[in-house]
Amino acid sequence: MGAEARLKALRIELPPVPTPLANYVPSVRVGNLLFLAGHGPQKDGKMMSVGKVGRDLSVEEGAQAARLVGLNLLASTRAALGSLDRVKRIVKVLGMVNALEGFGDQPKVMNGFSDLMVEVFGDAGRHARSAVGMGSLPLGISVEIEMIVEIAEGAGARKPAPKRTASRRAAAKRPAARRR
């Protein structure tokens, strides 16, 4: 089952793509990788989770905010690629948690995001991840997440250059005058 079908089966509806808050774009594609800018817990144009996890929000509320950020990242991914079925795998995630000094449950907060990716993409949603604490985040949001996605071959990804055979390598080494 593809990611789009999983979303329907799970009755998950993606929000509208959030608008960037400053001078940047939501995503940049390089070859078969899509780099997504940091997203926050935004819904209907408003930040839904503001404050420090461990003081203003519980770990569970932080995890819910991370899940909301995941939905926003999925919406941006779909907008960039046309369909989530074009995602081969979630490669790397950086999760930043607005937390008090000494707070150590950033991984538990980020599980709200990571669990969503596995729900939607199965094993292809398992990713490398960093979960770090921050003294503050833009607009006081509780969680900000960046993501790198691999795009499936045959889905508009740039194909790798053909391998050079021994005869092609030898020809490339000859002086230009002898190649004619």
LUMLUM-705726 format. One record per atom (N, C-alpha, C): residue number from 0; residue in one letter; atom name; x, z, y. Coordinates in steps of 0.1 Angstrom, whole numbers, plus 5000, padded with zeros to 4 digits. Last residue first. Example, Ala and Ser with C-alpha at 12.3 -4.5 7.8 and 13.67 -1.06 7.14 Angstrom:
BEGIN
<pt 1,S,N,<5128,5071,4978>>
<pt 1,S,CA,<5137,5071,4989>>
<pt 1,S,C,<5129,5079,5000>>
<pt 0,A,N,<5132,5078,4943>>
<pt 0,A,CA,<5123,5078,4955>>
<pt 0,A,C,<5132,5078,4967>>
***
This chain:
BEGIN
<pt 179,R,N,<5399,4676,5110>>
<pt 179,R,CA,<5392,4664,5111>>
<pt 179,R,C,<5393,4656,5099>>
<pt 178,R,N,<5417,4698,5107>>
<pt 178,R,CA,<5403,4699,5102>>
<pt 178,R,C,<5395,4686,5102>>
<pt 177,R,N,<5440,4694,5120>>
<pt 177,R,CA,<5440,4691,5106>>
<pt 177,R,C,<5426,4692,5100>>
<pt 176,A,N,<5435,4703,5146>>
<pt 176,A,CA,<5439,4689,5144>>
<pt 176,A,C,<5438,4685,5129>>
<pt 175,A,N,<5431,4731,5142>>
<pt 175,A,CA,<5420,4722,5146>>
<pt 175,A,C,<5423,4707,5143>>
<pt 174,P,N,<5448,4745,5114>>
<pt 174,P,CA,<5447,4741,5128>>
<pt 174,P,C,<5436,4731,5130>>
<pt 173,R,N,<5430,4765,5090>>
<pt 173,R,CA,<5438,4753,5093>>
<pt 173,R,C,<5437,4750,5108>>
<pt 172,K,N,<5411,4785,5087>>
<pt 172,K,CA,<5425,4789,5090>>
<pt 172,K,C,<5434,4777,5093>>
<pt 171,A,N,<5388,4772,5080>>
<pt 171,A,CA,<5388,4779,5093>>
<pt 171,A,C,<5402,4783,5097>>
<pt 170,A,N,<5394,4764,5054>>
<pt 170,A,CA,<5392,4754,5065>>
<pt 170,A,C,<5393,4760,5079>>
<pt 169,A,N,<5394,4788,5041>>
<pt 169,A,CA,<5406,4780,5042>>
<pt 169,A,C,<5405,4770,5053>>
<pt 168,R,N,<5367,4795,5044>>
<pt 168,R,CA,<5377,4804,5049>>
<pt 168,R,C,<5390,4796,5051>>
<pt 167,R,N,<5355,4774,5029>>
<pt 167,R,CA,<5352,4775,5043>>
<pt 167,R,C,<5362,4784,5050>>
<pt 166,S,N,<5365,4779,5004>>
<pt 166,S,CA,<5368,4767,5010>>
<pt 166,S,C,<5366,4767,5025>>
<pt 165,A,N,<5353,4804,4999>>
<pt 165,A,CA,<5368,4803,4999>>
<pt 165,A,C,<5372,4790,5006>>
<pt 164,T,N,<5325,4808,5021>>
<pt 164,T,CA,<5331,4806,5008>>
<pt 164,T,C,<5346,4805,5010>>
<pt 163,R,N,<5309,4833,5040>>
<pt 163,R,CA,<5319,4822,5040>>
<pt 163,R,C,<5325,4820,5026>>
<pt 162,K,N,<5275,4839,5040>>
<pt 162,K,CA,<5288,4843,5036>>
<pt 162,K,C,<5297,4831,5036>>
<pt 161,P,N,<5255,4833,5070>>
<pt 161,P,CA,<5258,4830,5056>>
<pt 161,P,C,<5272,4835,5053>>
<pt 160,A,N,<5245,4862,5090>>
<pt 160,A,CA,<5252,4849,5089>>
<pt 160,A,C,<5255,4846,5074>>
<pt 159,P,N,<5212,4876,5085>>
<pt 159,P,CA,<5227,4877,5086>>
<pt 159,P,C,<5233,4863,5084>>
<pt 158,K,N,<5184,4870,5106>>
<pt 158,K,CA,<5190,4869,5093>>
<pt 158,K,C,<5205,4870,5095>>
<pt 157,R,N,<5165,4891,5125>>
<pt 157,R,CA,<5176,4882,5126>>
<pt 157,R,C,<5182,4882,5112>>
<pt 156,A,N,<5130,4894,5116>>
<pt 156,A,CA,<5144,4900,5118>>
<pt 156,A,C,<5154,4889,5118>>
<pt 155,G,N,<5106,4885,5110>>
<pt 155,G,CA,<5111,4882,5123>>
<pt 155,G,C,<5125,4888,5126>>
<pt 154,A,N,<5104,4894,5085>>
<pt 154,A,CA,<5094,4899,5094>>
<pt 154,A,C,<5099,4896,5108>>
<pt 153,G,N,<5124,4889,5068>>
<pt 153,G,CA,<5112,4880,5067>>
<pt 153,G,C,<5101,4884,5077>>
<pt 152,E,N,<5132,4923,5064>>
<pt 152,E,CA,<5136,4909,5065>>
<pt 152,E,C,<5124,4900,5063>>
<pt 151,A,N,<5118,4950,5084>>
<pt 151,A,CA,<5120,4943,5071>>
<pt 151,A,C,<5124,4928,5073>>
<pt 150,I,N,<5137,4970,5106>>
<pt 150,I,CA,<5126,4960,5105>>
<pt 150,I,C,<5129,4952,5092>>
<pt 149,E,N,<5142,5004,5110>>
<pt 149,E,CA,<5147,4992,5104>>
<pt 149,E,C,<5135,4982,5102>>
<pt 148,V,N,<5142,5025,5139>>
<pt 148,V,CA,<5135,5019,5128>>
<pt 148,V,C,<5142,5006,5123>>
<pt 147,I,N,<5149,5055,5154>>
<pt 147,I,CA,<5154,5042,5151>>
<pt 147,I,C,<5147,5037,5138>>
<pt 146,M,N,<5136,5076,5180>>
<pt 146,M,CA,<5135,5071,5166>>
<pt 146,M,C,<5142,5057,5165>>
<pt 145,E,N,<5132,5108,5197>>
<pt 145,E,CA,<5137,5094,5197>>
<pt 145,E,C,<5137,5089,5182>>
<pt 144,I,N,<5110,5132,5211>>
<pt 144,I,CA,<5116,5126,5199>>
<pt 144,I,C,<5120,5111,5202>>
<pt 143,E,N,<5104,5164,5224>>
<pt 143,E,CA,<5107,5149,5227>>
<pt 143,E,C,<5114,5144,5215>>
<pt 142,V,N,<5083,5191,5231>>
<pt 142,V,CA,<5090,5183,5221>>
<pt 142,V,C,<5092,5169,5226>>
<pt 141,S,N,<5071,5203,5253>>
<pt 141,S,CA,<5076,5212,5242>>
<pt 141,S,C,<5085,5204,5232>>
<pt 140,I,N,<5077,5195,5287>>
<pt 140,I,CA,<5071,5193,5274>>
<pt 140,I,C,<5078,5201,5263>>
<pt 139,G,N,<5085,5197,5314>>
<pt 139,G,CA,<5083,5210,5306>>
<pt 139,G,C,<5077,5208,5293>>
<pt 138,L,N,<5092,5173,5324>>
<pt 138,L,CA,<5078,5178,5327>>
<pt 138,L,C,<5075,5191,5319>>
<pt 137,P,N,<5118,5171,5301>>
<pt 137,P,CA,<5111,5165,5312>>
<pt 137,P,C,<5096,5170,5312>>
<pt 136,L,N,<5130,5203,5289>>
<pt 136,L,CA,<5127,5189,5287>>
<pt 136,L,C,<5119,5184,5299>>
<pt 135,S,N,<5155,5229,5285>>
<pt 135,S,CA,<5143,5223,5291>>
<pt 135,S,C,<5142,5208,5287>>
<pt 134,G,N,<5172,5236,5265>>
<pt 134,G,CA,<5168,5246,5275>>
<pt 134,G,C,<5156,5242,5283>>
<pt 133,M,N,<5166,5227,5232>>
<pt 133,M,CA,<5170,5223,5245>>
<pt 133,M,C,<5165,5234,5255>>
<pt 132,G,N,<5177,5223,5198>>
<pt 132,G,CA,<5170,5231,5208>>
<pt 132,G,C,<5175,5227,5222>>
<pt 131,V,N,<5173,5196,5174>>
<pt 131,V,CA,<5181,5205,5183>>
<pt 131,V,C,<5172,5212,5193>>
<pt 130,A,N,<5176,5179,5146>>
<pt 130,A,CA,<5166,5187,5153>>
<pt 130,A,C,<5173,5198,5161>>
<pt 129,S,N,<5182,5148,5133>>
<pt 129,S,CA,<5187,5159,5140>>
<pt 129,S,C,<5176,5166,5147>>
<pt 128,R,N,<5179,5130,5103>>
<pt 128,R,CA,<5173,5136,5114>>
<pt 128,R,C,<5182,5147,5120>>
<pt 127,A,N,<5171,5102,5082>>
<pt 127,A,CA,<5181,5111,5087>>
<pt 127,A,C,<5176,5117,5100>>
<pt 126,H,N,<5139,5101,5065>>
<pt 126,H,CA,<5149,5096,5075>>
<pt 126,H,C,<5160,5106,5077>>
<pt 125,R,N,<5112,5087,5049>>
<pt 125,R,CA,<5122,5097,5049>>
<pt 125,R,C,<5134,5092,5057>>
<pt 124,G,N,<5096,5064,5048>>
<pt 124,G,CA,<5095,5073,5060>>
<pt 124,G,C,<5105,5085,5060>>
<pt 123,A,N,<5099,5053,5024>>
<pt 123,A,CA,<5105,5046,5035>>
<pt 123,A,C,<5104,5054,5048>>
<pt 122,D,N,<5082,5069,5008>>
<pt 122,D,CA,<5097,5071,5008>>
<pt 122,D,C,<5104,5064,5019>>
<pt 121,G,N,<5055,5065,5031>>
<pt 121,G,CA,<5060,5069,5018>>
<pt 121,G,C,<5075,5072,5019>>
<pt 120,F,N,<5046,5060,5057>>
<pt 120,F,CA,<5055,5050,5051>>
<pt 120,F,C,<5059,5054,5037>>
<pt 119,V,N,<5027,5081,5062>>
<pt 119,V,CA,<5024,5067,5066>>
<pt 119,V,C,<5033,5057,5059>>
<pt 118,E,N,<5038,5105,5052>>
<pt 118,E,CA,<5024,5101,5050>>
<pt 118,E,C,<5022,5087,5052>>
<pt 117,V,N,<5063,5103,5064>>
<pt 117,V,CA,<5062,5102,5049>>
<pt 117,V,C,<5048,5099,5045>>
<pt 116,M,N,<5056,5108,5091>>
<pt 116,M,CA,<5063,5095,5087>>
<pt 116,M,C,<5062,5093,5072>>
<pt 115,L,N,<5045,5134,5089>>
<pt 115,L,CA,<5037,5122,5093>>
<pt 115,L,C,<5043,5109,5089>>
<pt 114,D,N,<5068,5149,5083>>
<pt 114,D,CA,<5057,5148,5074>>
<pt 114,D,C,<5048,5136,5076>>
<pt 113,S,N,<5082,5146,5108>>
<pt 113,S,CA,<5087,5140,5095>>
<pt 113,S,C,<5077,5139,5085>>
<pt 112,F,N,<5066,5160,5126>>
<pt 112,F,CA,<5069,5146,5128>>
<pt 112,F,C,<5072,5140,5114>>
<pt 111,G,N,<5066,5186,5115>>
<pt 111,G,CA,<5054,5180,5119>>
<pt 111,G,C,<5055,5165,5121>>
<pt 110,N,N,<5093,5191,5113>>
<pt 110,N,CA,<5086,5187,5101>>
<pt 110,N,C,<5072,5182,5104>>
<pt 109,M,N,<5101,5201,5138>>
<pt 109,M,CA,<5103,5187,5135>>
<pt 109,M,C,<5096,5182,5122>>
<pt 108,V,N,<5097,5228,5133>>
<pt 108,V,CA,<5089,5221,5144>>
<pt 108,V,C,<5089,5206,5141>>
<pt 107,K,N,<5116,5233,5115>>
<pt 107,K,CA,<5102,5235,5111>>
<pt 107,K,C,<5093,5228,5121>>
<pt 106,P,N,<5140,5228,5129>>
<pt 106,P,CA,<5136,5220,5118>>
<pt 106,P,C,<5122,5221,5114>>
<pt 105,Q,N,<5139,5249,5149>>
<pt 105,Q,CA,<5137,5235,5153>>
<pt 105,Q,C,<5133,5226,5141>>
<pt 104,D,N,<5142,5277,5147>>
<pt 104,D,CA,<5132,5270,5139>>
<pt 104,D,C,<5129,5255,5143>>
<pt 103,G,N,<5157,5293,5164>>
<pt 103,G,CA,<5164,5286,5153>>
<pt 103,G,C,<5154,5278,5144>>
<pt 102,F,N,<5164,5306,5195>>
<pt 102,F,CA,<5154,5300,5187>>
<pt 102,F,C,<5161,5292,5176>>
<pt 101,G,N,<5185,5312,5213>>
<pt 101,G,CA,<5184,5319,5201>>
<pt 101,G,C,<5173,5315,5191>>
<pt 100,E,N,<5166,5305,5242>>
<pt 100,E,CA,<5179,5307,5236>>
<pt 100,E,C,<5178,5316,5224>>
<pt 99,L,N,<5135,5288,5235>>
<pt 99,L,CA,<5143,5299,5241>>
<pt 99,L,C,<5157,5299,5235>>
<pt 98,A,N,<5130,5252,5237>>
<pt 98,A,CA,<5130,5265,5231>>
<pt 98,A,C,<5138,5275,5238>>
<pt 97,N,N,<5120,5221,5231>>
<pt 97,N,CA,<5121,5230,5243>>
<pt 97,N,C,<5119,5244,5238>>
<pt 96,V,N,<5136,5201,5209>>
<pt 96,V,CA,<5126,5211,5210>>
<pt 96,V,C,<5129,5220,5222>>
<pt 95,M,N,<5141,5168,5199>>
<pt 95,M,CA,<5145,5179,5209>>
<pt 95,M,C,<5134,5188,5211>>
<pt 94,G,N,<5151,5149,5173>>
<pt 94,G,CA,<5141,5157,5178>>
<pt 94,G,C,<5146,5168,5187>>
<pt 93,L,N,<5159,5117,5164>>
<pt 93,L,CA,<5165,5129,5172>>
<pt 93,L,C,<5153,5136,5177>>
<pt 92,V,N,<5162,5099,5134>>
<pt 92,V,CA,<5153,5105,5144>>
<pt 92,V,C,<5161,5116,5151>>
<pt 91,K,N,<5166,5069,5116>>
<pt 91,K,CA,<5172,5081,5122>>
<pt 91,K,C,<5163,5086,5133>>
<pt 90,V,N,<5149,5051,5101>>
<pt 90,V,CA,<5163,5053,5098>>
<pt 90,V,C,<5168,5066,5103>>
<pt 89,I,N,<5122,5042,5083>>
<pt 89,I,CA,<5126,5050,5094>>
<pt 89,I,C,<5140,5054,5092>>
<pt 88,R,N,<5120,5008,5070>>
<pt 88,R,CA,<5122,5023,5069>>
<pt 88,R,C,<5124,5029,5082>>
<pt 87,K,N,<5106,4985,5076>>
<pt 87,K,CA,<5113,4986,5063>>
<pt 87,K,C,<5115,5001,5060>>
<pt 86,V,N,<5078,4975,5093>>
<pt 86,V,CA,<5088,4985,5092>>
<pt 86,V,C,<5093,4986,5078>>
<pt 85,R,N,<5057,4958,5092>>
<pt 85,R,CA,<5070,4952,5094>>
<pt 85,R,C,<5081,4962,5094>>
<pt 84,D,N,<5034,4973,5092>>
<pt 84,D,CA,<5039,4968,5079>>
<pt 84,D,C,<5052,4961,5080>>
<pt 83,L,N,<5028,4978,5118>>
<pt 83,L,CA,<5036,4988,5111>>
<pt 83,L,C,<5041,4983,5098>>
<pt 82,S,N,<5028,4950,5139>>
<pt 82,S,CA,<5022,4957,5128>>
<pt 82,S,C,<5032,4967,5122>>
<pt 81,G,N,<5041,4943,5163>>
<pt 81,G,CA,<5028,4937,5159>>
<pt 81,G,C,<5021,4943,5148>>
<pt 80,L,N,<5063,4955,5173>>
<pt 80,L,CA,<5065,4947,5161>>
<pt 80,L,C,<5052,4939,5157>>
<pt 79,A,N,<5056,4969,5196>>
<pt 79,A,CA,<5068,4962,5196>>
<pt 79,A,C,<5069,4951,5185>>
<pt 78,A,N,<5032,4982,5188>>
<pt 78,A,CA,<5032,4973,5199>>
<pt 78,A,C,<5044,4964,5200>>
<pt 77,R,N,<5042,4998,5167>>
<pt 77,R,CA,<5032,4987,5164>>
<pt 77,R,C,<5032,4977,5176>>
<pt 76,T,N,<5058,5015,5182>>
<pt 76,T,CA,<5064,5007,5171>>
<pt 76,T,C,<5055,4995,5168>>
<pt 75,S,N,<5039,5028,5197>>
<pt 75,S,CA,<5050,5020,5204>>
<pt 75,S,C,<5056,5011,5194>>
<pt 74,A,N,<5026,5041,5177>>
<pt 74,A,CA,<5018,5032,5186>>
<pt 74,A,C,<5028,5023,5193>>
<pt 73,L,N,<5046,5058,5167>>
<pt 73,L,CA,<5040,5047,5158>>
<pt 73,L,C,<5033,5037,5166>>
<pt 72,L,N,<5050,5074,5189>>
<pt 72,L,CA,<5061,5066,5185>>
<pt 72,L,C,<5055,5055,5175>>
<pt 71,N,N,<5025,5088,5189>>
<pt 71,N,CA,<5028,5079,5200>>
<pt 71,N,C,<5040,5070,5197>>
<pt 70,L,N,<5027,5101,5164>>
<pt 70,L,CA,<5016,5091,5166>>
<pt 70,L,C,<5019,5082,5178>>
<pt 69,G,N,<5049,5118,5171>>
<pt 69,G,CA,<5050,5108,5160>>
<pt 69,G,C,<5039,5097,5161>>
<pt 68,V,N,<5037,5134,5189>>
<pt 68,V,CA,<5048,5126,5194>>
<pt 68,V,C,<5049,5114,5184>>
<pt 67,L,N,<5020,5147,5172>>
<pt 67,L,CA,<5014,5139,5182>>
<pt 67,L,C,<5025,5130,5188>>
<pt 66,R,N,<5039,5161,5157>>
<pt 66,R,CA,<5031,5151,5150>>
<pt 66,R,C,<5025,5142,5160>>
<pt 65,A,N,<5049,5178,5177>>
<pt 65,A,CA,<5058,5169,5171>>
<pt 65,A,C,<5050,5158,5163>>
<pt 64,A,N,<5026,5194,5180>>
<pt 64,A,CA,<5031,5186,5191>>
<pt 64,A,C,<5040,5175,5186>>
<pt 63,Q,N,<5026,5207,5155>>
<pt 63,Q,CA,<5014,5198,5159>>
<pt 63,Q,C,<5018,5189,5171>>
<pt 62,A,N,<5049,5222,5158>>
<pt 62,A,CA,<5049,5211,5148>>
<pt 62,A,C,<5037,5202,5150>>
<pt 61,G,N,<5042,5239,5179>>
<pt 61,G,CA,<5052,5230,5181>>
<pt 61,G,C,<5052,5218,5171>>
<pt 60,E,N,<5023,5253,5165>>
<pt 60,E,CA,<5018,5245,5176>>
<pt 60,E,C,<5029,5235,5180>>
<pt 59,E,N,<5040,5266,5146>>
<pt 59,E,CA,<5029,5257,5142>>
<pt 59,E,C,<5024,5248,5153>>
<pt 58,V,N,<5055,5282,5163>>
<pt 58,V,CA,<5062,5271,5156>>
<pt 58,V,C,<5052,5261,5151>>
<pt 57,S,N,<5036,5286,5194>>
<pt 57,S,CA,<5041,5291,5180>>
<pt 57,S,C,<5048,5279,5174>>
<pt 56,L,N,<5045,5287,5228>>
<pt 56,L,CA,<5038,5280,5217>>
<pt 56,L,C,<5045,5286,5204>>
<pt 55,D,N,<5059,5302,5246>>
<pt 55,D,CA,<5045,5298,5250>>
<pt 55,D,C,<5038,5291,5239>>
<pt 54,R,N,<5080,5311,5228>>
<pt 54,R,CA,<5075,5319,5238>>
<pt 54,R,C,<5060,5315,5242>>
<pt 53,G,N,<5083,5293,5208>>
<pt 53,G,CA,<5089,5306,5205>>
<pt 53,G,C,<5085,5316,5216>>
<pt 52,V,N,<5088,5266,5228>>
<pt 52,V,CA,<5084,5270,5215>>
<pt 52,V,C,<5091,5283,5212>>
<pt 51,K,N,<5078,5264,5262>>
<pt 51,K,CA,<5088,5267,5252>>
<pt 51,K,C,<5083,5272,5239>>
<pt 50,G,N,<5057,5238,5275>>
<pt 50,G,CA,<5062,5251,5274>>
<pt 50,G,C,<5073,5253,5263>>
<pt 49,V,N,<5030,5217,5266>>
<pt 49,V,CA,<5040,5221,5276>>
<pt 49,V,C,<5044,5235,5274>>
<pt 48,S,N,<5013,5193,5253>>
<pt 48,S,CA,<5020,5205,5249>>
<pt 48,S,C,<5031,5207,5258>>
<pt 47,M,N,<5002,5170,5265>>
<pt 47,M,CA,<4993,5179,5258>>
<pt 47,M,C,<5000,5192,5254>>
<pt 46,M,N,<5003,5151,5293>>
<pt 46,M,CA,<5011,5159,5284>>
<pt 46,M,C,<5003,5170,5278>>
<pt 45,K,N,<4981,5124,5296>>
<pt 45,K,CA,<4984,5137,5299>>
<pt 45,K,C,<4994,5143,5289>>
<pt 44,G,N,<4972,5099,5288>>
<pt 44,G,CA,<4979,5100,5300>>
<pt 44,G,C,<4984,5113,5304>>
<pt 43,D,N,<4960,5104,5263>>
<pt 43,D,CA,<4952,5100,5274>>
<pt 43,D,C,<4959,5102,5287>>
<pt 42,K,N,<4987,5124,5255>>
<pt 42,K,CA,<4974,5119,5250>>
<pt 42,K,C,<4966,5116,5262>>
<pt 41,Q,N,<5020,5131,5245>>
<pt 41,Q,CA,<5011,5126,5255>>
<pt 41,Q,C,<4999,5121,5248>>
<pt 40,P,N,<5046,5146,5238>>
<pt 40,P,CA,<5033,5148,5233>>
<pt 40,P,C,<5022,5144,5243>>
<pt 39,G,N,<5071,5119,5243>>
<pt 39,G,CA,<5066,5132,5244>>
<pt 39,G,C,<5052,5134,5238>>
<pt 38,H,N,<5099,5100,5233>>
<pt 38,H,CA,<5085,5101,5236>>
<pt 38,H,C,<5081,5115,5236>>
<pt 37,G,N,<5128,5082,5239>>
<pt 37,G,CA,<5122,5095,5237>>
<pt 37,G,C,<5107,5094,5242>>
<pt 36,A,N,<5127,5048,5227>>
<pt 36,A,CA,<5130,5058,5237>>
<pt 36,A,C,<5123,5071,5233>>
<pt 35,L,N,<5137,5033,5197>>
<pt 35,L,CA,<5126,5038,5205>>
<pt 35,L,C,<5130,5049,5214>>
<pt 34,F,N,<5151,5004,5184>>
<pt 34,F,CA,<5154,5017,5190>>
<pt 34,F,C,<5143,5021,5199>>
<pt 33,L,N,<5150,4986,5156>>
<pt 33,L,CA,<5142,4989,5168>>
<pt 33,L,C,<5146,5003,5172>>
<pt 32,L,N,<5170,4962,5139>>
<pt 32,L,CA,<5168,4976,5143>>
<pt 32,L,C,<5160,4977,5156>>
<pt 31,N,N,<5180,4937,5133>>
<pt 31,N,CA,<5168,4942,5125>>
<pt 31,N,C,<5166,4957,5128>>
<pt 30,G,N,<5189,4930,5166>>
<pt 30,G,CA,<5190,4925,5152>>
<pt 30,G,C,<5177,4930,5145>>
<pt 29,V,N,<5175,4953,5185>>
<pt 29,V,CA,<5188,4947,5183>>
<pt 29,V,C,<5189,4943,5169>>
<pt 28,R,N,<5149,4961,5208>>
<pt 28,R,CA,<5153,4956,5195>>
<pt 28,R,C,<5166,4949,5195>>
<pt 27,V,N,<5138,4989,5224>>
<pt 27,V,CA,<5147,4978,5224>>
<pt 27,V,C,<5150,4974,5210>>
<pt 26,S,N,<5110,5005,5240>>
<pt 26,S,CA,<5118,5002,5228>>
<pt 26,S,C,<5127,4990,5231>>
<pt 25,P,N,<5100,5013,5265>>
<pt 25,P,CA,<5097,5021,5253>>
<pt 25,P,C,<5105,5018,5241>>
<pt 24,V,N,<5124,5012,5292>>
<pt 24,V,CA,<5114,5005,5284>>
<pt 24,V,C,<5112,5014,5271>>
<pt 23,Y,N,<5127,5029,5324>>
<pt 23,Y,CA,<5132,5025,5311>>
<pt 23,Y,C,<5121,5018,5303>>
<pt 22,N,N,<5123,5047,5349>>
<pt 22,N,CA,<5129,5034,5348>>
<pt 22,N,C,<5135,5031,5334>>
<pt 21,A,N,<5096,5068,5337>>
<pt 21,A,CA,<5106,5065,5347>>
<pt 21,A,C,<5111,5050,5344>>
<pt 20,L,N,<5077,5071,5318>>
<pt 20,L,CA,<5076,5079,5330>>
<pt 20,L,C,<5086,5076,5340>>
<pt 19,P,N,<5060,5044,5301>>
<pt 19,P,CA,<5072,5051,5304>>
<pt 19,P,C,<5071,5059,5317>>
<pt 18,T,N,<5028,5050,5286>>
<pt 18,T,CA,<5036,5043,5296>>
<pt 18,T,C,<5048,5051,5299>>
<pt 17,P,N,<5019,5050,5251>>
<pt 17,P,CA,<5022,5057,5264>>
<pt 17,P,C,<5030,5049,5274>>
<pt 16,V,N,<4995,5030,5237>>
<pt 16,V,CA,<5009,5031,5239>>
<pt 16,V,C,<5012,5039,5252>>
<pt 15,P,N,<4967,5049,5225>>
<pt 15,P,CA,<4972,5038,5233>>
<pt 15,P,C,<4987,5041,5235>>
<pt 14,P,N,<4970,5064,5191>>
<pt 14,P,CA,<4966,5064,5206>>
<pt 14,P,C,<4971,5051,5213>>
<pt 13,L,N,<4958,5055,5159>>
<pt 13,L,CA,<4969,5056,5169>>
<pt 13,L,C,<4964,5056,5183>>
<pt 12,E,N,<4941,5073,5136>>
<pt 12,E,CA,<4939,5063,5146>>
<pt 12,E,C,<4950,5065,5156>>
<pt 11,I,N,<4938,5079,5102>>
<pt 11,I,CA,<4946,5081,5114>>
<pt 11,I,C,<4945,5070,5124>>
<pt 10,R,N,<4927,5079,5077>>
<pt 10,R,CA,<4918,5080,5088>>
<pt 10,R,C,<4926,5084,5101>>
<pt 9,L,N,<4941,5073,5055>>
<pt 9,L,CA,<4943,5086,5060>>
<pt 9,L,C,<4934,5089,5072>>
<pt 8,A,N,<4935,5046,5053>>
<pt 8,A,CA,<4931,5055,5042>>
<pt 8,A,C,<4932,5070,5047>>
<pt 7,K,N,<4947,5036,5077>>
<pt 7,K,CA,<4932,5036,5075>>
<pt 7,K,C,<4928,5045,5064>>
<pt 6,L,N,<4974,5041,5071>>
<pt 6,L,CA,<4968,5047,5083>>
<pt 6,L,C,<4952,5048,5081>>
<pt 5,R,N,<4977,5025,5048>>
<pt 5,R,CA,<4978,5040,5047>>
<pt 5,R,C,<4971,5047,5059>>
<pt 4,A,N,<4975,5000,5060>>
<pt 4,A,CA,<4964,5004,5050>>
<pt 4,A,C,<4965,5019,5049>>
<pt 3,E,N,<4999,5001,5075>>
<pt 3,E,CA,<4986,4999,5082>>
<pt 3,E,C,<4974,5003,5073>>
<pt 2,A,N,<5018,5003,5054>>
<pt 2,A,CA,<5016,5014,5064>>
<pt 2,A,C,<5003,5013,5071>>
<pt 1,G,N,<5006,4991,5022>>
<pt 1,G,CA,<5014,4991,5034>>
<pt 1,G,C,<5010,5002,5044>>
<pt 0,M,N,<5008,5000,4988>>
<pt 0,M,CA,<5000,5000,5000>>
<pt 0,M,C,<5009,5000,5012>>
***
